[in-house]
Every structure is written in structure tokens, then in C-alpha cells.
Amino acid sequence: MEIADFSTSIWSILPPILALSLAILTRKVLLSLSIGIAVGALMLANGNIGMAISYLADRILALVYSVEDHALNDGNLNIILFLLLLGILTALLSVSGSNQAFAEWAQKHIKDRRSAKIMAACLVFVTFIDDYFHSLAVGAIARPVTDKFRVSRPKLAYILDSTAAPMCVMMPISSWGAYIMTLIAGLLAEHAISGYTPFSAFMAMSAMNFYAIFSMVMVFVVAYFSFDIGPMARHEKLALEQMNHEQNTAAETKGHVRNLILPILVLIIGTVSMMMYTGNQALSENGKAFSVLGAFENTSVGISLVVGGVSAVIISTVLIMLDRLVTPSEYAKSWLAGMKSMSGAIAILFFAWTINKVVGDMQTGKYLSSLISGNLNPAFLPPLLFILGALMAFSTGTSWGTFGIMLPIAAAITVNAAPELFLPCLSAVMAGAVCGDHCSPVSDTTILSSTGAKCNHMDHVTTQLPYALIIALATTLGYLMVGFTQSGVLGFATTGVILFILILLTKKR
């Protein structure tokens, strides 16, 4: 079917803005996404209800099956399967009593709430290979400990989310780093830039990704100093006032800490090993020699996560059988309970994928990118690209989609207007994409961080937003300094000083 063209119309932003506004106002995510999807479909079908239904049927089918390739959409299905496996693993860890055992062990070694929060934040240095993996795996590990010390679930979700994408986007050995370096390689070749390799360009851009760097800094500030602002302060106060009934009614069976540690280790090792294997297979098919970076660049993240998840469930099952911790009936019920616990997250993810399809067809990204074309002072390009990248990621809910759309646009603009700002502008796009991802209720990582922390999704969105906006303001001024001075060091210093001032002012209020 032929759809309407909104690439040059401000109406292209209506469906995402409508869905996001309703989600924030009503706190009913599925209803809000449904309305945004329906409005977008009707607009694309020029108001024809029959055509709109046909359009939506095609787009929803494409989420699980590629008509062109006559094959299942492995990427989406693998993520759903991984979520189910994580739900099962979490239920097995709970029914075996290993969560409770780890919480009791942690209480002896981790003495207070501050240490519990810092532990959750530090785990990103182990699980940085993928944001999905980090949010769900660290949530399973840290939640019993943070619950024990009455850290609110929104605080844990914030820690998960604000360390996931920022770390992944700066690490070359991650699914994000591999993807971005692939894009950079194409841009360097297209514009005949020989002064950088994709790796060196990526590392330089990471050093100027002020939003990602200071998001990580903010997490540790919040964890260490209990810097709780806005809705977060209310949730932390409630958590301190009431005992967590889930912990008090934990499984009667006495579990073992190893029954939690070993499955998580297997999950990490299995995922990384499969990423190396699938990446090496792709390299071999293209006649290339194996390298770690090359493997990460060509890996299949979805199947790797599934293999890691299956391995972890198997080892958890073996440990339960060896220790005779639960009955066969309890074991079977834990599988059902685990899959059921993920149903809400999968539903939200499905709706988010659907509205992302609608937003793509509305060409919202193309319209937003056109806003910065024209006669602009090149010095304003880095902050404008940061803001535009944030708006695009906020509207679409995808950092990767924003990278794919905005990096080529930023490269084309800067090569002609300000070659000296080539890397700073690309870095500003990366930073903006992560910022928008943090603020968006329909972002995959935001949804999965809520899932990992077992936190109400909109509670997570509203509690994280003030922190993201504070860092975004400081980052914007930092990129403005870069634009006028061409100095990444001065931009970094400016961002740090402004953020410090904003924290002091906010804390004082």
C-alpha cells in the first residue's frame, strides 16, 4: 500500500509526541502507545480505516516474520526468548532460596545502603557487553541486596539504566561499540577521511561523549551522597519507611550463594563465548581473520543472549537437582511464574517496536534532521546536533536508529561546513541519542531496566528524568564550548563545572 509522505511536515512528530505525553499523564503505557500507533496508522493511510488496519497488520507481522526474506525475524524473537529465559532464571534463583542466601551473605559483607547502591553501579564494569544483558542480569543479581537494605526499586532501575547505555556506547568491545564502528567506517570511506581508523575515531568520540561520561558520574554521586531529587526522593522515603515484604516472605528453603553466582557467571561466559563464535563465523564467511573487535562487530547479539540464557537455566536446574532444594512441582511452577513475570515487559516492548515502525514510516527523523539545515554558525552545530539527537531518540525510543539516521547527516554537514568539528559533532549525536533513550518511556533499555529492577515502568521514567535533564543541560553548554573553541578538554571541563553547580543548586533547594 502507498502511504502518505510526512517527511517535510511538522505533523510527523504527532504520533510519538501524543504517545509519550499520554504515557506521562495517564501512566498507562500500553493504552498510550496504542493511541499513538492508531493515530499514526490513520495519518499514513490518509484517514482510511481499512487501509490503516491493513498497514498495521503488515507492520506487526514484520516484527516476527520477514515477508521479503520468507523467514522469522530472529532479532526480535531472540530478545523475547531471552526475556522469558531471564524470567525463568530469576524464578529459579528465588524458589531455590539462593536470592535470600546471597542477600544474607551481602548483609554481612555489605554493611549499608550506600554500599549496596555502589555495588549495583559497579557491576556494569563486568556486564558492559550489551545493554539488554546488563539491565536484566544485574537486576537479578543486585535486587535481593538492594531490597535487603530498603533501596527503592526506582533507584535500582535508575542505576541500571544510567549505567547500561552510557557504558555500552563508550566501550569498543560491546554490541553498541561494534555497531557504531561499522557506521564510522562507512562514513570515513564515504568522505575520504584518512586521518582516523574506525577504532581511533570511536575512542576519540567516546572521550567527548559528555552525556555518557557524566551520566556514569551522576550514578555514583547519587549512590554515595543519596542525592535524591523530585519523585526519587519520595520513593526512597517510602522504601525506608516500610519493610520489603517480598524479602520477608522469601522461600523457606535454605539456599546457597553459589546457586546464584554460578548461573550468573555461566550467563556471562556463555553470552560472551557465543558472541565470539558467531562473530568469528561471520568473519570466516567474508574471508577475514579472527579478531576480538572484528568478532564483536559482526556478532549476532540475539542468539548469543539466548545461548547464555539457556546455559544459565540449565546450570541452575542442575544445582537445584543436586541439592534437592525444591520439589518437581515447585520447579515446574517456577517456570510458569518466571515467564508470567515477563509478560508485561514483552507487551510493552512489542508496542514500542510497533510505534517505532510507525514513526519510521512517518519519517519523523528526517523532518527533525531538516530543522538544522540552513545558514547556521558552525560553532552551534555540536549543541544543536546533541539536542536533535536527544529529540529523535526520545521520539523514536531507539538510540541505534538515531545513530543510523543522524551520524550520516552530521558527517555530511560538518565535512562541508566545519571539518574541524567532524568528530565532536558525531560524538554529540551519540550523546544525544543516549540522552533521549534515557528520557523516553518507549526505549527498549528503559523498559528492560524497569523489568530488571521489577519496578513500575512509569515510576522509573519519572524518577530518572530529572537527573537526565540536569546532565543534558550541562552537556549542551559543554558542546557549545567545543563549538567555539574546538577543544574537547575545555568542553569536558565546562560540562563538569556546570554539572557541579547544578547539583549544588538542586541539593540546596
N, C-alpha and C positions, 0 to 999 in steps of 0.2 A: 504494500500500500504506500501511496505517496503522502508524506507528512508535511505539515506546514513548516516554513523556514522562519525561525525567530533569531537567527544569528546576529542581526543588527537591531534587535528590538529589546527595549528595557523589560518587556513582558516576559522575556526568557528567564528572569530571576523570580517570577511569581511563584511557581510550584515549590522550589526549595525554601523560599522565604516563608511561604504560607505554612509548610510542614513544620519548619523549625520554630516559628512563632507559636503555633498551636501546641507544639510539644512542650515548650517552656511555660505557656499559660495554663494549659489543662493538665499537664503531667501524664497525659495518655498518649504514649509514644506510637503505638500501633494505629490508633484512630487518626492521629495527626499525619502520620506517614500515608495512610490510606487516602486521606483527603488530598494531600499534595500530589499523590500518584494519579488520582482520578481527575483532578483539575488539569494536570499536565497532559494526560492522555486525551482529554476533551479538546484542549487547545491544539495539540498536534493533529487531531482528527477534524479540525475546523468545526467543532461542535456536533459532529455526527456521532451519536451514541453507539451505533452498531460498529462503526469503524474504530471507535475508541476501545470497545471491548475486544475487537479482533487484534488491535495493536497491543493491548495489554497481554492477551493470551500468547502472542508471539514472543514478547519480551520476557514473560515469566517462564515460558518453555525454554528460552535461551539460557536461563540461569542453570538449568540442569542438563540440557541437551543441545548440541550444536547441529542445526539442520544442514548447514553448509558442509560440515565435515562428517555428518552422519555418525556422530559419536557423543558419548556423555561428556558433560563439562566437568572434567576431572578436578579442576582447581576448586570450584565451589563445593562439589560433593566431598572432596577430601577434607576441606575445612569443617564441614558439617559433621563428618565422621570423626574427625579429631575432637570436636567439641563433645560428642557423645562418649568417646573413649575417656576424655578428661573427666566427664561427669561420673562414669563408671569407676574410674580410678579413685576419685575423691570419695565416692560412697564406700569403696572397699577399704580405703585408709580409715574411714570413720567407723565402719562396722567392726573392723579388727581391733579398734582401740589404739591404733598407732598414732593418730592425731592427738589423742589425750596424753599418750605416753610422751610424745615429743613436746607438748605444751608443758608437762610436768618437768621434763628434762630442761627445757628452756627457762622455766621459772627458777631453777637452781643456778643456771649459768647466766641468764639474762635477768638482771635484777630489777629493772623498772621499765616504764612505758617508753621512755626515751630510747633505751637500748633496743626495745622491740621494734620501734619505728625505723631506727637506723639499720637494724638487721634486714628488714624488708627492703629498704632502699639499696643496700649494698649487694643484694642478691642479683641485681641487674648486671654486675660485672662477671657473673657466671652464665647468665641466660640471655646475653645480648644478640644471639644469632638470629632471632626473629621476634617481632613484637607480639604476635599472637601467642607464641610459645611462652614468652616472658610473662605476659599478663595472667595466663591460666596456670602455668606451672608455679610461679612464685606465689600466686594467690593461694594455691593448695598448700604450699609449704608454710607461708607466713601467717595465714589466717588463724590457725589454732593459737599461735603465740600472741598475736595482737589482740585476739579475743580474750585471752587469759589476763592480759593487762588492761583490758577495757579500752582499747583504742577503737574508735568508731569505724564501722565498715566504710563510710565515705572517705575517711582519712586513708585507709588502706587502698581503696580504689584510686585515690589521688596519687599515692606513692607509686602504685603500679603503672598508671597511665603516664605520669610525668617523668618516669624513667624509661619507659618502653621505647616509644618513637624517638625521643632525643638521643638515646644511646645508639639505637639501631641506625639512625640517619648519619651518625658520625663514624661508625665502625666499618672499615672496608671488608672485614670478614663477617658479613651479615647478609641476610637476604636483601635488605634495603641498599646496603653499600654496593652489592653486585649489580642491582638494577640501575642505580644511579650512574655507576661507572660505565655501564653499557650505553646509557644515554649520552654521557660525556664524550665517550669515544666517537660516537656518531657526529656530535656537534663539532669536535676538533677536526675531524676529517672533512666535514661539510664546509667549514670556514677556513680550511687550510692553515690551521694554527699548529705550529710545530714546537712551540716553546714548552709545552707540557705533555706528559703522558697522562692517560686517563687516571692512573693511580695518584700521581703527584698533584694533578688538578683537584681530585677529590679530597685529598688531605688538606690542601690549601683552603678549599671551600669549607671543610669541616672546622678549621681553625677560625673561620669568620662566620660560623653559624651561631650568632649570638643568642638567638632564642633557645636553641637546643642546649647550649652550654649553661646558660643561666637558669633554664628550667631545672637542670640537674642540681645546680647550686641551691635553688629555692627549695627543692625537696629536702635537702639536708638542713637548711635553715629552719624549715617548718618542723622537721623531725626533732632537731636538737633544742630549739628555743620554744617549741609549742606555739609557733606563730599562726594562730587560728583567727581567721577573719571571715566576716559575712556568715553565711549558713554553716560553714565548717565549725565555727565556734559553738553554735547551738548543738550540732551533732556530737561534738566532743564532750560538751557538758552533760548531755543525756547519757552518753556512754559511761561517764564517770559515776553518774548517779544510780545507774541500775546494773545489776549483775547480768552477765550473759547467760540466759537460761540454756542455750544450746550447749555451752560448756558444762554447766552444772548437771545436765541430764545426759552426759556422754555415755557411750556404751559401757556396760558393766564389765565386759571382758577386759582383762588387763592385757594391753598390747605391748609391743616392743618398738623402740625408736628405730631400730634397723628396718622394720617393716614399712617405715615411711621413707627413710633415707635411700635404701636400695632401689625401690621403684623409681624415685625421682632421678637418681643417678643413671639408671637404665634408660629413662626417658630422654635425658640429655645426651648420653652417649649414643643411643640408638638413633636419635634425630640427626646429630652431627655426622655420624658414620654414614647414614643414608644420604645426607646432603652431599657428602664427598663422593659416594658411589654414583648417584645419579648425575652429578656434575661431571665426573670422570667419563661416564658413558657418553654424555653429550660431547665432550671434548674429543673422545676417540672417534665418534661418528663424523666429526668435522676434520679429522686428521691432525689434531693438535695434541701436544704433550701435556701430561698432567701437571697442574699447579694448584695450590690451595685457593688462590684468588680466582683462578680460572674455573675451578670447580664450583665455588660459591656463585660465580657469575652465571653459570649455566645449570645450576641445580634445580630440582623440582621440589619446592618447599612443601607443597601439599602432601605428596606421597611420603616425604621424609617425616613429616609430623605424624602421619598415620602409623608408619612403621614404628616410630618411637613410642606412640601411644599404645599400640598393640603389645610391644615388648614390655612396657611398664605394667600393663594389666596382667600379662602372663606371669611376670615375676612376683607381683603382689598376690596373685592366686596361689602360686607355689608356696610362698611364705605362709599364707593363711592355712593351707592344707598341712604343711609340715608342723605348724604349731597347734593345729586343731583349734583355732580360735573361734570359729563360728560353725553353725550347722549348715548343711546344704541348702535348707530352706532360707536361712538368713542371707546366705551368699546370693541365691537367686533373686531375692527381694532387693538386695543392694544394687544389682544391675538395673532393675526396673526403676528404682528410686534415683539412681545416678542419671539415667537417660531422661527421666522426667524432669530432673532439676535443670537440665539444659534446654528444655522446650521453649521457655521464654526467650532466652538469648538467641536461639535459632530462628524463632519467629521474627524478632526484631531485625536480625541480620538479613533475613530473606526480604523483608520490606525495605531495608536500607539499600540492598542491592538493586531492588526494583526501581526505587526512586532515583538511584544513580544512573540507571539506564534512561529513565525519562529525562533527567537533567542533561545527559549527554546528547540526546536527540533534540532537546530544546536549544542546544549549543550555547548554554549559559556561559561556559568557559570562554568561548570565542567572543561573546559580547563583552564580558568583563575585561578580557585582554585588550579589546579595541579601545577601552577607555583611556589607556595611557599612550596611545599613538598620537602623534602631532608634534607641535613645536614645544618641547619641554627642555628646561635646563638639565643637561645630563647629570648634574650633581643630585638631582631629585630622583633619579632612576632607582637606586638601591632601596630607599624607604618606600617608594611607590610600588615597586615590584614585591616587596615584603607584604605590604597591605593587600595588594591584589591577590597574591598567592594565598594569604590567610582567608580572604573573602571567598576565593574559589574553593579552597579545601573545606571551609565552613559550609558552603552551599552544597557541595557535592559529597562531602563526607569521605573523601579519599585523598590521601597525600600522594599516592602513586599516580593517580590520574592527573593531579595538579602538576607533578613533576613532568609527566609526559606532554602536557599542554603548554606549560609555562616556560620550561627550560629552553625549548627551541625558540620561543618568542623572545625571551630575554637575551638569548645569544644573538639573534638576528638584529635586535635593536642596538645592543651595545657594540657589536662589531662595526657598525656604521657610525653610531653617534659618539661612543666613548670607549674605544678599545681597552684603555687602561682600567676600566671598570668591569671587564668581562667576568672575571672570577667573583668579585664582590656581588655583582648582580645575580649570578647563578646561585651564589650562597644565600642571597636574600630570598630567592624563590624557595629554596629548600627550607629556610627558617620559617617563611610564611606558611608553607604547606603544613609543617608540624604544628604551628600555632593554630591554624584553622582546624586541623584534626583534633586538637585538644579541646576546642570550644564547641565542636559540632556534636549534637546528640545522635546523628546518624553515622558517625565514624565507626568503622569496624573496631579499631583499637579501644575507643571509648566504651563501646558495648561490651567487649571482651574483658576490659578492666573491671567493669561493674560485675560481670559474671564471675571473674576470678576472685573478687572480694565478697561475692554474694551480697551485693549492695543494690538497693533500689536504683535503677538507671538514672532517673532524673535527679535524685539526690546527689549522685556523683557529678552529673553535668553542672548543677547549680553550685556545688561546693568547689569545683575545680576552676570555674570561670573567673572568679576574682583574681586568683593567682596568675592565670594565663594572661589576663588583660594588663596586669601590672608589669609583667615581663615584656609583653608586646609593646607597651608604651616606651619602656626603656630601650628596647631593641630598635624601634623606629627612630629614636633620636641617635642611637649608635650608628645606624646605617646612613643617617643624614650627615653625620660627621665623616663617615667613609666617603660619601659622595663628594664632599667639598675638599677633603684632604688626600684622598686616595690612600689612606693609611688604615690598615686593619687593626694595628695596635691602638691607635687613637680611638677608633670605633669601639674596640673591646673595652678600653678604659672608660669611655663615655657611658657605655651601657652599664658597666659595673657601678659607676658613681651614681648615675640616675636611679638605678635599681635600689642601691643602698639608701638613698634619700627617700624614695617612695616607701620602702619598708619602714623606715623610721617614722615618717608622717602617718602611715596607716596604723602602725603599732600605737602611736601616741593617741590617735583618735579612738 
